[in-house]
Amino acid sequence: MLLLPATITLREARDTLRLLAQALQGERDGEVVVDASPLQQFDTSALAVLLECRRLAQAAGRPFRISHAPDKLGALAALYGVDELLIAPKPVPQAAA
């Protein structure tokens, strides 16, 4: 599992991507899971980093998903039309029978 830092803005994006790419290469098998729970401050650079991680995972033939994505990250991804690529839809609660 890859862990995002608390902040990903333009300033941190290049280093964050480099570290995530290195970690992704270290994990050679199975699904690539990025834990976004630490993420507190971010801008569109975070989307770019995550899209590149997804591309790297796909190039290696591995599934990709983000876990614990903050709601604001999902909203930003939806605003830019990449939510279906990055953020899995939350399950809809079933009505009680």
C-alpha positions, 0 to 999 in steps of 0.5 A, a space after each residue: 500500500 502506498 501512503 500519500 503525504 498530508 500535503 500535495 500542492 504544486 510545490 510537493 507534486 514532483 517529489 511525491 510522484 517520484 517517491 510513489 513511483 519508486 514505491 510502486 516499483 518496489 511492490 511488483 505484484 497485486 493491486 496498487 492501493 494508494 491510501 489517501 487518508 493522510 491527505 489534508 491540503 491539496 490542489 489539482 497537482 494531487 490529481 495529476 500525481 494520482 493519475 500518473 500513479 494510475 498510468 504507471 500501475 496500468 502500464 505494469 498490468 496492475 489494478 489501481 485504486 485509492 482508499 480513504 479518499 477525502 470527500 474534497 478530493 472526490 469533489 475536485 476529481 468530479 469537477 475536472 471529470 476524472 472521478 471515474 478514473 480515480 475515485 470509486 463510487 461509495 456504496 449506496 446504502 440499501 433501504 431497510 426491508 
